[in-house]
Amino acid sequence: MPELPEVETIRLQLKPLLIGQSIFKTTVYKEKSFQGKPKQLTGARITGLARYAKILIIETDKGLSLAVHLKMTGQLIYKRQIEKANLPDKYTRVMIQLKDGSRLFFNDIRRFGWMRIVKNIKDITANLGPDPFKLTASQFHKILAQSAKPIKLFLMDQEKLAGVGNIYANEALFLAKIHPLVKADKVTGEKSDGLFKFLLLVLKKGIKYGGSSDNDYLNAFGEKGEMQEHLLVYGRKDKPCPNDCGDKIKRIVIGGRGSFFCPNCQKYKR
């Protein structure tokens, strides 16, 4: 699933291309993937691109925004008028044509993702926790102290902390030397500060390398990200620990998701 760095990468790429453009036509190929009346967007000028958690928000001068959630396999691909494109294809759920002839394709193999016309962004963000980049270390610690969930599940709980998913939670915990099963409210003091620091670090690193194309993720230009080439533990079961401690990366399942860690560097005391 695209996480905060992947969605932020797409936002940064699309921002200079879309702002100032007007929407000419919205074609919906799969009704499940689009909520609202497409004609409401016709003639709307795009005024901004924002991100909240894993949701991309395309703002317009009509007082309406188009919210996009990629979920598991969604892609948002931009093509100029002069570019040859093999899109739309059988996985294209929505196509947005802009006045200059460029197009924005929303593709989604598993059809969990969605586009939604909204007047008030709070309608879709009310139940989401704060964005990690908008927190201080002190605020992060206070949120940790209110949860007895395993720290791995806490980091992925969108109502507690919005935008972090499996890949970056694994990486941050490894760098902070915290076992994924440790209770969130037990991560205190220096451990809490360290985890917050490394969480921001791995998220920024993910943005720097254009996201992680572990599965279906592509950026706005249809290209794979490079973060998967720089991951330390995620997907590296039985590989030597990057800290050269002599142990190997293990994999366990927590909350139905694979968790990767070094048993030596991330000790678990019950």
The 8 nearest C-alpha neighbors of each residue, nearest first, counted from 0:
[[1, 71, 70, 2, 72, 216, 69, 164],
 [2, 0, 5, 216, 6, 71, 69, 70],
 [1, 3, 5, 4, 164, 53, 162, 163],
 [2, 4, 162, 53, 6, 5, 7, 52],
 [5, 3, 206, 7, 205, 210, 6, 2],
 [6, 4, 210, 8, 1, 2, 7, 3],
 [7, 5, 9, 3, 8, 4, 53, 10],
 [6, 8, 10, 4, 9, 5, 3, 11],
 [9, 7, 5, 11, 6, 10, 209, 206],
 [8, 10, 12, 6, 219, 7, 11, 218],
 [11, 9, 7, 13, 8, 12, 14, 6],
 [10, 12, 8, 14, 9, 13, 7, 15],
 [13, 11, 9, 10, 14, 8, 219, 15],
 [14, 12, 16, 10, 11, 15, 17, 9],
 [13, 15, 11, 16, 17, 12, 10, 48],
 [16, 14, 13, 17, 18, 12, 11, 19],
 [17, 15, 13, 14, 18, 12, 20, 19],
 [16, 18, 20, 14, 15, 13, 19, 45],
 [19, 17, 45, 46, 20, 47, 14, 15],
 [18, 20, 45, 46, 44, 17, 21, 16],
 [19, 21, 17, 18, 45, 44, 97, 22],
 [22, 20, 44, 43, 98, 42, 97, 45],
 [21, 23, 97, 42, 41, 43, 24, 98],
 [24, 22, 97, 98, 96, 41, 42, 21],
 [23, 25, 96, 41, 22, 95, 26, 97],
 [24, 26, 95, 37, 94, 96, 27, 38],
 [25, 27, 94, 93, 95, 28, 24, 37],
 [26, 28, 93, 29, 92, 30, 25, 94],
 [29, 27, 92, 93, 26, 30, 91, 94],
 [30, 28, 92, 31, 32, 27, 93, 33],
 [29, 31, 32, 33, 27, 28, 34, 92],
 [32, 30, 29, 33, 34, 113, 110, 92],
 [31, 33, 113, 30, 29, 114, 92, 112],
 [34, 32, 114, 30, 31, 115, 113, 35],
 [33, 35, 115, 114, 116, 32, 36, 31],
 [34, 36, 116, 115, 37, 33, 39, 117],
 [35, 37, 38, 39, 34, 116, 40, 33],
 [38, 36, 39, 25, 40, 35, 41, 26],
 [39, 37, 41, 40, 36, 25, 24, 42],
 [40, 38, 37, 36, 41, 35, 43, 42],
 [39, 41, 38, 43, 37, 42, 22, 25],
 [42, 40, 38, 22, 23, 43, 39, 24],
 [43, 41, 22, 21, 23, 40, 44, 24],
 [44, 42, 40, 21, 22, 41, 59, 61],
 [45, 43, 21, 59, 60, 20, 19, 46],
 [46, 44, 59, 18, 19, 20, 58, 47],
 [47, 45, 59, 18, 58, 19, 44, 60],
 [46, 48, 58, 18, 45, 57, 49, 59],
 [49, 47, 57, 56, 14, 58, 10, 50],
 [48, 50, 56, 55, 47, 57, 51, 10],
 [51, 49, 55, 54, 56, 52, 7, 53],
 [50, 52, 54, 53, 55, 49, 130, 124],
 [51, 53, 162, 161, 54, 130, 3, 50],
 [54, 52, 162, 3, 2, 6, 51, 68],
 [55, 53, 68, 51, 52, 50, 67, 56],
 [56, 54, 50, 67, 66, 49, 68, 6],
 [55, 57, 66, 49, 48, 50, 65, 58],
 [58, 56, 48, 65, 64, 47, 66, 49],
 [57, 59, 64, 47, 46, 45, 48, 56],
 [60, 58, 45, 46, 44, 61, 63, 64],
 [59, 61, 62, 44, 43, 46, 45, 58],
 [62, 60, 63, 59, 43, 44, 40, 64],
 [61, 63, 60, 59, 118, 64, 58, 119],
 [64, 62, 118, 61, 117, 59, 58, 116],
 [65, 63, 58, 117, 57, 116, 59, 66],
 [64, 66, 116, 57, 115, 56, 117, 67],
 [65, 67, 56, 115, 114, 55, 64, 57],
 [68, 66, 114, 55, 54, 113, 56, 69],
 [67, 69, 54, 113, 112, 70, 114, 55],
 [68, 70, 73, 112, 71, 74, 67, 72],
 [69, 71, 112, 68, 0, 111, 73, 72],
 [72, 70, 0, 73, 69, 111, 1, 112],
 [73, 71, 107, 215, 108, 70, 109, 0],
 [72, 74, 69, 107, 106, 112, 70, 71],
 [73, 75, 106, 105, 107, 76, 217, 69],
 [74, 76, 105, 104, 219, 106, 103, 77],
 [75, 77, 219, 104, 103, 220, 221, 74],
 [78, 76, 103, 219, 220, 102, 104, 75],
 [79, 77, 102, 101, 82, 103, 80, 76],
 [80, 78, 101, 82, 81, 102, 77, 100],
 [79, 81, 101, 100, 82, 78, 102, 99],
 [80, 82, 79, 83, 101, 78, 100, 84],
 [83, 81, 79, 80, 84, 78, 101, 77],
 [84, 82, 81, 85, 80, 78, 79, 86],
 [83, 85, 86, 82, 78, 87, 79, 81],
 [84, 86, 87, 88, 83, 82, 78, 89],
 [87, 85, 88, 84, 91, 104, 89, 83],
 [86, 88, 91, 85, 89, 104, 94, 90],
 [87, 89, 86, 91, 90, 85, 106, 92],
 [88, 90, 91, 87, 92, 106, 108, 86],
 [91, 89, 106, 108, 88, 107, 92, 87],
 [92, 90, 106, 88, 87, 89, 105, 93],
 [91, 93, 28, 29, 106, 105, 27, 90],
 [94, 92, 27, 105, 28, 26, 91, 104],
 [95, 93, 104, 26, 103, 25, 105, 96],
 [96, 94, 25, 103, 102, 24, 26, 97],
 [97, 95, 102, 24, 23, 101, 22, 25],
 [96, 98, 22, 23, 101, 100, 99, 21],
 [97, 99, 23, 100, 21, 22, 20, 96],
 [100, 98, 97, 101, 80, 20, 21, 96],
 [101, 99, 80, 98, 97, 96, 102, 79],
 [100, 102, 79, 80, 97, 78, 99, 96],
 [103, 101, 96, 78, 95, 77, 97, 79],
 [102, 104, 77, 95, 76, 94, 78, 96],
 [105, 103, 94, 76, 75, 93, 106, 77],
 [104, 106, 75, 93, 74, 92, 91, 94],
 [107, 105, 91, 74, 90, 92, 73, 104],
 [106, 108, 73, 110, 72, 90, 109, 74],
 [107, 109, 90, 110, 72, 106, 73, 91],
 [108, 110, 111, 107, 72, 71, 112, 73],
 [111, 109, 107, 112, 108, 32, 72, 73],
 [112, 110, 109, 70, 71, 113, 107, 72],
 [113, 111, 69, 70, 68, 110, 73, 32],
 [114, 112, 32, 68, 33, 67, 115, 69],
 [113, 115, 67, 33, 66, 32, 34, 68],
 [114, 116, 34, 66, 65, 33, 35, 117],
 [117, 115, 65, 35, 64, 34, 66, 63],
 [116, 118, 64, 119, 63, 115, 65, 120],
 [119, 117, 63, 64, 62, 120, 116, 122],
 [118, 120, 121, 117, 122, 63, 64, 123],
 [121, 119, 122, 123, 124, 117, 118, 64],
 [120, 122, 124, 125, 123, 119, 126, 118],
 [121, 123, 120, 119, 124, 125, 117, 118],
 [124, 122, 121, 120, 125, 126, 119, 127],
 [123, 125, 121, 127, 126, 122, 120, 51],
 [126, 124, 121, 127, 123, 122, 128, 120],
 [127, 125, 124, 158, 128, 123, 157, 121],
 [128, 126, 158, 124, 157, 125, 161, 129],
 [127, 129, 158, 160, 159, 161, 157, 126],
 [130, 128, 160, 161, 131, 127, 133, 134],
 [129, 131, 161, 133, 132, 52, 160, 162],
 [132, 130, 134, 133, 129, 160, 161, 199],
 [133, 131, 130, 134, 199, 135, 129, 202],
 [134, 132, 131, 130, 129, 135, 138, 139],
 [135, 133, 131, 132, 138, 139, 136, 130],
 [134, 136, 138, 137, 139, 133, 132, 131],
 [137, 135, 139, 138, 192, 140, 195, 134],
 [136, 138, 140, 135, 139, 141, 134, 192],
 [137, 139, 141, 135, 140, 136, 134, 142],
 [138, 140, 136, 142, 137, 141, 135, 143],
 [139, 141, 143, 137, 138, 142, 191, 144],
 [142, 140, 138, 144, 143, 139, 137, 145],
 [141, 143, 139, 144, 145, 140, 138, 146],
 [144, 142, 140, 184, 183, 145, 141, 146],
 [143, 145, 184, 141, 142, 146, 140, 183],
 [146, 144, 143, 142, 184, 141, 147, 183],
 [147, 145, 148, 184, 144, 143, 183, 142],
 [146, 148, 182, 183, 184, 149, 145, 144],
 [149, 147, 182, 146, 183, 153, 150, 152],
 [148, 150, 182, 180, 181, 152, 151, 183],
 [149, 151, 183, 153, 182, 152, 179, 181],
 [152, 150, 179, 154, 153, 149, 168, 155],
 [153, 151, 155, 154, 150, 149, 156, 148],
 [152, 154, 150, 156, 155, 151, 148, 149],
 [153, 155, 151, 152, 156, 168, 150, 160],
 [156, 154, 164, 152, 153, 163, 157, 151],
 [155, 157, 153, 159, 158, 154, 152, 160],
 [156, 158, 161, 160, 159, 127, 128, 155],
 [159, 157, 128, 127, 156, 126, 160, 161],
 [160, 158, 128, 157, 156, 161, 153, 127],
 [161, 159, 128, 157, 129, 158, 156, 154],
 [160, 162, 157, 52, 128, 130, 129, 127],
 [161, 163, 52, 3, 53, 2, 164, 130],
 [164, 162, 155, 161, 2, 3, 154, 167],
 [165, 163, 155, 2, 166, 167, 168, 162],
 [164, 166, 168, 167, 169, 155, 163, 256],
 [167, 165, 169, 168, 164, 233, 170, 163],
 [166, 168, 170, 169, 165, 164, 171, 201],
 [167, 169, 165, 171, 170, 166, 164, 172],
 [170, 168, 167, 172, 166, 171, 259, 233],
 [169, 171, 167, 173, 168, 172, 232, 174],
 [170, 172, 198, 197, 174, 168, 173, 169],
 [173, 171, 175, 177, 169, 174, 170, 176],
 [172, 174, 176, 170, 175, 171, 260, 169],
 [173, 175, 171, 176, 172, 197, 170, 194],
 [174, 176, 172, 194, 173, 177, 193, 171],
 [177, 175, 265, 173, 174, 264, 172, 178],
 [178, 176, 265, 172, 175, 179, 173, 266],
 [177, 179, 265, 180, 267, 181, 266, 176],
 [180, 178, 151, 150, 181, 177, 149, 172],
 [181, 179, 149, 178, 150, 182, 151, 267],
 [182, 180, 149, 178, 179, 150, 183, 267],
 [183, 181, 149, 147, 185, 150, 148, 184],
 [182, 184, 150, 143, 185, 147, 186, 149],
 [185, 183, 144, 143, 186, 147, 182, 146],
 [184, 186, 183, 182, 187, 181, 144, 147],
 [187, 185, 191, 184, 183, 190, 182, 188],
 [188, 186, 191, 190, 185, 189, 140, 184],
 [189, 187, 191, 190, 192, 186, 140, 193],
 [188, 190, 192, 191, 193, 187, 194, 186],
 [191, 189, 193, 188, 192, 187, 186, 194],
 [192, 190, 187, 194, 186, 188, 193, 189],
 [193, 191, 189, 195, 190, 194, 136, 196],
 [192, 194, 190, 196, 191, 195, 175, 189],
 [193, 195, 175, 191, 197, 196, 192, 198],
 [194, 196, 198, 192, 193, 197, 191, 136],
 [197, 195, 193, 194, 199, 198, 192, 200],
 [196, 198, 200, 194, 171, 199, 195, 201],
 [197, 199, 171, 195, 200, 201, 196, 194],
 [200, 198, 202, 197, 196, 201, 203, 195],
 [199, 201, 197, 203, 198, 202, 204, 196],
 [202, 200, 204, 198, 203, 199, 205, 197],
 [201, 203, 205, 199, 204, 200, 4, 198],
 [204, 202, 206, 200, 205, 201, 199, 207],
 [203, 205, 201, 207, 202, 206, 200, 208],
 [204, 206, 210, 202, 4, 208, 203, 207],
 [205, 207, 4, 209, 203, 204, 208, 210],
 [206, 208, 204, 205, 209, 203, 210, 226],
 [209, 207, 226, 225, 205, 206, 210, 224],
 [210, 208, 224, 206, 207, 8, 225, 205],
 [211, 209, 5, 224, 205, 226, 4, 206],
 [210, 212, 226, 227, 224, 213, 225, 205],
 [213, 211, 216, 224, 214, 223, 227, 215],
 [212, 214, 211, 227, 215, 216, 226, 224],
 [213, 215, 212, 216, 72, 0, 211, 217],
 [216, 214, 72, 212, 217, 213, 73, 74],
 [215, 217, 212, 214, 1, 74, 223, 218],
 [218, 216, 223, 222, 221, 74, 215, 212],
 [217, 219, 221, 222, 220, 9, 223, 216],
 [220, 218, 76, 9, 77, 221, 75, 12],
 [221, 219, 218, 222, 76, 77, 78, 217],
 [220, 222, 217, 218, 219, 76, 223, 77],
 [221, 223, 217, 218, 220, 224, 219, 216],
 [224, 222, 217, 212, 218, 225, 216, 221],
 [223, 225, 209, 210, 211, 212, 226, 208],
 [226, 224, 208, 227, 228, 211, 209, 210],
 [225, 227, 211, 208, 229, 228, 210, 205],
 [228, 226, 211, 229, 230, 225, 213, 212],
 [229, 227, 226, 225, 230, 211, 231, 224],
 [228, 230, 226, 227, 231, 225, 208, 204],
 [231, 229, 227, 228, 232, 233, 226, 170],
 [230, 232, 233, 229, 241, 170, 235, 173],
 [233, 231, 235, 259, 230, 234, 170, 260],
 [232, 234, 235, 259, 166, 230, 169, 231],
 [233, 235, 236, 232, 259, 230, 250, 257],
 [236, 234, 232, 233, 238, 237, 248, 259],
 [235, 237, 248, 249, 238, 250, 234, 259],
 [238, 236, 248, 247, 249, 235, 239, 250],
 [237, 239, 247, 235, 236, 248, 240, 232],
 [240, 238, 247, 246, 241, 248, 237, 245],
 [239, 241, 247, 242, 243, 248, 246, 244],
 [242, 240, 243, 239, 231, 244, 232, 238],
 [241, 243, 240, 244, 264, 245, 239, 246],
 [244, 242, 241, 245, 240, 239, 246, 247],
 [245, 243, 242, 246, 240, 263, 264, 241],
 [246, 244, 243, 240, 247, 239, 242, 263],
 [245, 247, 244, 240, 239, 263, 261, 248],
 [248, 246, 239, 240, 237, 238, 261, 249],
 [247, 249, 261, 236, 237, 260, 238, 240],
 [250, 248, 236, 260, 259, 237, 261, 247],
 [249, 251, 259, 258, 236, 257, 260, 248],
 [250, 252, 258, 257, 253, 259, 249, 256],
 [251, 253, 257, 256, 255, 258, 254, 250],
 [254, 252, 255, 256, 257, 258, 251, 152],
 [253, 255, 256, 252, 152, 257, 151, 258],
 [254, 256, 253, 252, 257, 258, 251, 152],
 [257, 255, 252, 253, 254, 258, 165, 251],
 [256, 258, 252, 251, 250, 253, 259, 255],
 [259, 257, 251, 250, 252, 256, 169, 253],
 [260, 258, 250, 233, 249, 232, 169, 248],
 [261, 259, 248, 249, 173, 262, 232, 258],
 [260, 262, 248, 264, 263, 265, 249, 247],
 [263, 261, 265, 266, 264, 260, 249, 246],
 [262, 264, 261, 265, 266, 246, 244, 245],
 [265, 263, 261, 176, 262, 266, 244, 173],
 [266, 264, 176, 178, 177, 262, 263, 261],
 [265, 267, 262, 263, 178, 264, 268, 177],
 [268, 266, 178, 269, 265, 181, 180, 262],
 [267, 269, 266, 181, 178, 180, 265, 177],
 [268, 267, 181, 180, 182, 266, 178, 185]]
